[in-house]
Amino acid sequence: MGLKNDIRRDLMINVLIAKVGRAKRKAKDMMLGTDMEQYQKLWNYAATVRDTNAGSTVKMQIDKPPDGSRGTFQRLYYYLYACKKGFLDGCRPIIGLDGCFLKTAFGGQLLSVLGRDGNDNMVPIAFAVVEVERYDSWKWFLELLMADLGMGRDNIPWTFISDRQKGLVHAVNELFPNSEHRFCLRHMYQNFNQKFKGKEMKDMFWAAASAGNEREWKMAMIELEKTNKEAAEWLSRIPPALWSRSHFTGYSKCDILVNNLNESFNNYILEARELPIIGMLEWIRRRLMQRIQTKRSGMQKFQGEICPNIAEKIDKNQKLSRTFVATWDGGHKLSLCPCMCGGVCRLPIKNYVHACYTRAEYLKTYAYTITPVPSDIYWITAEEESINPPAVRRMPGRPKKLRRRAQYEPKKGQVSTRKGLVAPEASAAEPIAESSTQPQSTSKGAPTAQSTTMTSKQARKPVHGTNMSGSNSADATTATATTTTAPTITDVLRKLRPKRSKAIQP
């Protein structure tokens, strides 16, 4: 509607919304090329990326018909060398897996693999464009990722976190049987909330998931069983090593419970998901190229030894520890590894901050650069035959571009408070006042609506000098007028209603 209104305002022409859509689509095709042209150039683009960014991997899977005619695009794997080296050199061995829908006429989904740097920021590693998110597409993607990262040959116990949907759990367990796999608590609670609703159930669910050790986890499960036995049985059917912090291994140096970085990345590339395939890949590559430089230059200006987000957490814990009292035990016989890994890392107790959170390790993550890709007139001519785009998948109804919200999530225009309530957003110029059923007095000298607007805390406070017995009627009148608000629509209509004429008495 915005473009239609602009045409009507600037050119004084009223056009149909369908015509505006066709014109916009034609303009995009002139700027970015049609979808057919981009798929035909896909082999040339892949060869150019591998040539300009040495060590990168761009592979495709083509559906070849038996008659030997031109093949049809099925899947694409996209992996840049700078992202690979940065992840291996400076990030912890934890990987987030997720997928999102592409909003083009051909549909499809974009699978993403993300890591976490020393400042708890996302580090994109690899991507894949697939026809649909399922077991065989995830297995194809993870097999290529395993070969590029050297997984299985380095004896590193990798940690994966995912939303456990559409064949992903089976693919991870088959390819990485010795790795730790965590379930995203937000998606897990979404299933839990369908059967066991209420704030009490939500608090007990998160208490069991956030327990720091097995003793606290058992206590939380006992409390849940006392409140709702069926909810405790539902949660006990899932191994706690998949969802409870108390059973996580400490090797990954990360105890996150939600896959929020992948959700943030899906929103980060929201604009690119509407572009044709080469335009989308180039949009992501340019953004990553700029992101690496921004992160590197920002940390080079930072003077601390520990990354700022981690230092903030340490400072917060130091302030909370002021209430503790240190008592000498007579020696140094009792000790505990700071990362609870059972002594695997061999760190002395004084090094309570692991090296992965330091500034030096952070700079290793962003030490490599992504090389620009030239214009398509300079692309390498590949030997492979050009391919056809996949079949157009047109779903019934109007195409949906917004994410479907869960029942427990706030609606658009509302925010969740810390107490779990949902409150409407209000601007500073329109404060939210206490509701009142009494109309406000509009007589001369009475307080106006702006002067009587109060917050809920102010309305509950007693007015100084007010005597409810009637000894101080002026103060009582002031207090009553102060708690009133602007008249409602019903009050205004009642005042505007004409009065009935009375019969004249003789």
N, C-alpha and C positions, 0 to 999 in steps of 0.2 A: 504493500500500500504506500510505502514511502516514495518509491520511484513514480508511482501513478500520481500522487499528490504533487510531486515536483514538476511533472510534465504539465499538469493542469495549472499550476501557479506560474511557471515560467513561460510556457508556450500557449496557455489558454486553450488547451485541447483536452477533451475528455475521451480517454481511450479505455478499452476493456482491460481487465486485469490479466486475461489470458494473452492478449497481444503484448502487454508489458513483459510477461514472462518469456515469451518467444524472443523478443528483442534483447532481453538480458542474456538469454542463453546464446544467441548469435554473437553478441559482443564478447562473451567469454570464449567462444570458439575462435574468434578472430585474434584474441590476445594469447590464449594458451594452446590453441589447437584443439581439434575435435578428439573425442575419445578414440575413434578409429585410428586417427593419425598417431596418437600417442602409443597405442599398443603396437602399431607397426614399427615404431622407432624404439621399442623397449630393449631389443637386443643391442642396438647401437649405444643407447644410454648406459646399459650395464657394462659394456666394454669400456666406455669412457670413464666411468666411475672407478673401475679397477685400474685403469691406466693412470689417472690423476692422483688417486689415493692408493698407493702401493700397499699391498697386504690386505686390502678390503675384499669382501666376498659378496657377490651378487649372483644368485642362482635362481633359475626358474624351472618350474615343472609344467610341461606342455601336454595337453591332451591330443595325441595324434590319432586321427581316424585311420581305420584299416585300409582305406583306398589310397592312402598316400597324399591326400590333399593337404592344404594348409592347416596347421594345428591351431588349437584354441588355448588361450591363456587359462591356467588353473591356479598356480601359486608362484609367489616370489619371495625370496629370502634376501634381506638387506642388512649388511654388517660392515661398519666402517672400522678401519684399523685404529684410528685415534681413540675410539670408544673402547675397543678391545684392550689396548695397552693401558689406557687410563684405569679401567676397571681392575685389571690384573695387578697393576703396580700399587694402587693406592686405596682400594676398596676392600671391605670385609666380604667374606664368602657367603653372602646372603643375596638371593635373587627373588624378585617379585615377578609373577606371571599374571597376565591379564589380557583381555581382548576387548575391542570396541567395534561398533558397526560403522561402515563407510556409507556416506550419504549421497552416493551417485546413482545413476540409473542402473548400473551393473551390480550394485550391492556389494557383498563381500564383507570381510572383517579384517581388521588389523590386529595381529598378535604382537605383543611387546614384552620385552625382557628388560628389567631395570635393576640397578644396584643402588647402594647407598654410600655416599662419601663420608669422610670424617666429620663433617658438619651436619650429618643427617639430611642431606639434600639428595634428590634423585639423580641418578647417572644412567641415561639411556644406553643400552648395550646393543641390542639387535631388534629387528622387526621382521614381520612376515605378513604378506597379503595373501589371504586364503579365501576359498569359496564359502566356508562355514566353519565355525568353531566346534570341533569334534575330536575324537580320539586320534584318527589317522593324520589329521592336519597338525595337531599338537605334537605327535610323535615325529612327523617329518621335520617340523621346526626345531624341536629339541635335539634331534640327532645331528643336524647341521651345527647347532650351537655347541653341542658337546665336542664335535670335532674341532671347531675353531678355538674354543677355550681350553682344550686339552683335558677335559673332564674325564675321569677314570684313569688317567695316567699320572696324575699329580698326588693321589692319595689324600686329597682334601675333602673333609666331610662337609659338603655343600648343604646349605639350608635354603629351602624353597618356601615361599608363601603365596597362596593362591586362593581363589574363591571356590575351588573344588567343583567346578561345573564342566559339563559337556566333555567327558572323557579325559580331563586333565589329570585327575588323581591316578587313573590307571596308567597313563603314559609316563608320569613321573616315577611311579613305583616300579615300572618295568625297566626304565632306562637308568634310574639312580636308586637301586634298592638299598644302599647303605647311607643315603642322605636323609636329612631331617626335612620333613614336609609339614608346614603349619597351615592351618585353615584361617582365613580372614574372619575375625570375630564379628565384623559388621554383617557379613553375609550369613554367618552361622546364627547370629541372633535374629535375623530376619525370618529364618525357618523356625526358630524357637518361639518367636513372638506370635506365630500363626496359631499355636496351640495354647500357649501360656502367656496371657496378656497381663498388663498392669505394671506399675512402677516397682512394686515390691519384687516381682519376678525378675524384672530387668536388673535391679540392684544386686540380687543374689546371683544371677547369671554372671555379671561382670566381676563380682567378688570372687567367685570360684576361678574365673579365668585370670584374674590379676594377682592371685595368691603368689607370694614370693618363695614359698617352700611347700613341701608335701604336707607338713603338719597343718599349715594354714588352709591348704586346699581341702584336706579331709574335714576340718572344722566347717568350712563353707559348704561342703556337700552335705554334711549332717544337718546344718541349719536349713538348707534347701529341702531336704527330705522331710523334716518336721513340718515345713510349710506346705509343700506339695510333693507327694511321693512320686506321682507320675512324671513331674518335671525332672526330679532327680534321676529317675530311671532312664528318661530320654537322654539326659546329658551323659549318663554313665555308659551308654552304648557306644559312645565315641571315645577312643583312647585319649587320655588326658595329654599325652605327648604331642597331640595334634592341635591342641587349642589352649592349654593351660600353661602359664608362665612358670609354674612350679616344676614342670617336667621338661622344660626346654634345656638343651645342652648349651654350654657357655662358649663354645668354640667360635661362633659367628659374632660374638661381642655385640649382640643386638637382641633385645627382648620384646620387639614390637608385636602387637596382637592384631593389627589391622593392616590391610594392603592399601594404605591411603596414598602412597606415592604413585602407584599405577593409576589410581583414580584421578590424581592430579595431572598426570601426564595425558590421560585421555581428554581432559578438559583443556590442557595446554595446546594440543594439536586440533582443537575443535574446528578451527578455520580450514585446516588442511584436509580434513576428512570430507569436505564438499568438493574438492578439486579432482581433476583426472589423475590417473595413477602417477605419471611422471611429475606433474605439477605438485602432487602431494609429497612425493619423495624428495623433490628439490626444496620444498617448503621446510620439511623436517631437517634436511641436511644444512640449509642456511641457518636455521634457528640453532641447531647444535653447534655450528661453527661460531656463531656469535656468543652462545652461552659459555663455551669453553674459554673464550677470551675474557668475558666478563667475570667469570668465577676466578680465573687466574689472576687478573689484575686487581680484583678486590681483595683477595687474600694476600697478595704481595704488599699491599698497603697496611695490612693488619700486623700489629707488633707483638701480639701475644704468642705464646708457645702452643697453647691448646685452642682448638677451634672455638669460635665465639658461642655457638649454641650449646656446646658441651660445657664450656666455662660457666655459662649462665646456670646450667643445671647444678654444677658443683657448688657455685656460690649459694644457690638456694638451699642445698643440703647442708652446707656449712652453717647457715643461719638457723636451720632447724635443729642442728646438733648442739646449740648453745644450752639447751635444757638438760643435756646429758652430763653425767659426772664420771670422770675417768678414775678408776681404782686400780692400784698396782696389784697384780696377782702373785708377786713373788718371783717372777721369772718370765721367760719368753717361750714357754713350752707349748702354749696353745697358739695356733696360727691358722689362717684360712686364706686360700688363694683369692685374690680380689675379684676374679672373674668367675669363680665357682666352676672351674673346668676340671677340678680334681688334680691340679698340679701339672697339666699338660703343657701350659705355656711357660713354666719354670720362671715366672717373674718373682722378684723379691717383693715382700709385703709393702715396702715403702713406695713402690711404683704403682700407686692405686689408679693411675690413668694409663690405659694401654696406648701403645704407639700409634694405633690406627686413628686415634682422635687428635693427633698433633697436626700442627701447621705444615710440617715437612711432608707427611703422608698425603695431606690434602692437595698440596701442589703437585705431587706425583700423578694424581688423578687427572689433572688438567695440564700436564706438561706437553701433550701432543696436540697438534693442530689438524684441522680438516681442510684440505685443499679445495679451492673453488672449482666448479665444473664449468667449462666454457659453453658458449651458445651452441644450439643444435647444428649450426652450419659447420662447426669444427669437430663434431663427434666422429668417433672411429666407426668405420663401416664394418659391421660384424659379418662373419661368414654364415651365421644361421639365417634361415628363412624367416621373413616377417610373419607375425602371428595375428590371429583374429582375436577380438575381445570376447569375453564370456557372454553368454546369453543374458539379455536384459531380464532382470527379475523384478517384475512389477507386482507389488502387493496390493490387495484391494483397499480402497479408501484413500484418504489423503496421506501423503508421506509424513511420517512422524520424525521430528528433529529433536524433541526434548526427551530427556531420560525419564523413564517411568519411576516415580517416587514410591518408596515403600509406605506402608500404613503408618509406621511410627515416625516418619520424617515430616518436618513442618512443610506446609504448603508454601507456594510462591508468595512472597510478600510478608512472610512471618519468619521469626527467628526462634531458636530454642534457647531458653535460659539455662543457667547452671543447675536449677532444681528440676529440670526436665519439663517445665511447662512451656507452652507455646504462646507467645505474645505478639501482637501486630507491631510492625515497625512504625515509628513516629518520628517526624522531623523535629528539630529543635524549635522551630517556629510554631509547632502545634503540640504542646505538651498534653499528655494524657491525664485527665482529671478524674476525681471520684464521681461516679454517677449519682444522680439525685432525681427523685420523682417529683420534687416540689419545684414549681416554676420560680424563676428568679424575679425579684421585685425590680420594676423598671421606673419606680418613682424617683423624683428628684432627690438627689443626695444619697441614693442607694449605691452600693459598690457595683462596678461594671463587671462584665464576664471575665475580662482580662485580670482584674485585680483579685477576683475571687477564685481563680484557678489554683489548685493546690495539688501536691502529690499525696499519695496514699499515706505516707509517713506523717506528713504535716497534719492531715485531717484527723489522724488518730490521737495527736497530742492535745492535751487540754489547754484551753486558753487561759492565760494568767489573769487572775482577778475575776473569773466567772463564778457566780454563785447561782446554782441551779434552783435554789429556793426562792429566788426572785428579789433578793436584796440588792442586787446590782443588775437592774434590767437593761441598762445601756450596754454593758459588756456582754450580757447574754444575747442581746439582739445582734451585736457585732459578730459573735461566734456563730450564730445561726446563719447569718448572711454570708459568712466566710466559707461555710461548707457547701453552699449551693453552687450550681453550675449554670451554664447557658440553657435557655428553654429548649425543649424538644420540639419536633415538628408538630406533634399532637397538641402541645400547649399553644403554639402559634395559631393553628387552625381553629382551636377553641375560642381564641380571642377575636378572630376575624369573623366568626359566625354571627349573623345579624340577630339582635335580640327581638323577642316577641313583643308587639305593642300591647299595652294594657288598655282595657276599656275605660273610658272617661266616666268618672262617677258624677251623677247629677248633683 
